[in-house]
Amino acid sequence: MKPAVDSSEFIEGVQWYGDLLRNYGPPDVSRYSWIEVQNAFAT
């Protein structure tokens, strides 16, 4: 199996996920540590 992280589908998916986090996630969610992620899910 060969990873395809440079395919247009992969890039589009990463951009979609980034937009999702920016538009609907809590402030600075991309900087959350593992503990902060767990706490966010628990609340």
C-alpha positions as CSV (number, residue, x, y, z in Angstrom):
1,M,0.0,0.0,0.0
2,K,1.3,3.4,-0.9
3,P,0.2,6.5,0.9
4,A,-1.3,9.2,-1.3
5,V,-1.0,12.4,0.8
6,D,-0.4,14.5,-2.3
7,S,-3.5,13.4,-4.1
8,S,-6.2,16.1,-4.8
9,E,-8.7,14.1,-2.7
10,F,-6.4,14.1,0.3
11,I,-5.7,17.8,0.1
12,E,-9.4,18.6,-0.4
13,G,-10.2,16.4,2.7
14,V,-7.7,18.2,4.9
15,Q,-8.9,21.6,3.7
16,W,-12.5,20.6,4.5
17,Y,-11.5,19.3,8.0
18,G,-9.6,22.5,8.7
19,D,-12.6,24.7,7.6
20,L,-14.8,22.6,9.8
21,L,-12.6,23.2,12.8
22,R,-12.2,26.9,12.1
23,N,-15.9,27.5,11.5
24,Y,-17.5,25.3,14.1
25,G,-14.9,24.3,16.7
26,P,-13.9,26.0,19.9
27,P,-11.2,28.7,19.7
28,D,-7.7,27.4,19.2
29,V,-8.9,23.8,18.9
30,S,-6.0,22.9,16.6
31,R,-3.7,23.6,19.5
32,Y,-5.5,21.3,22.0
33,S,-3.4,18.8,23.9
34,W,-4.7,15.2,24.3
35,I,-6.0,16.1,27.8
36,E,-7.8,19.2,26.5
37,V,-9.4,17.0,23.8
38,Q,-10.6,14.6,26.4
39,N,-12.0,17.4,28.6
40,A,-13.8,18.9,25.6
41,F,-15.5,15.6,24.8
42,A,-16.5,15.1,28.4
43,T,-18.3,18.4,28.7
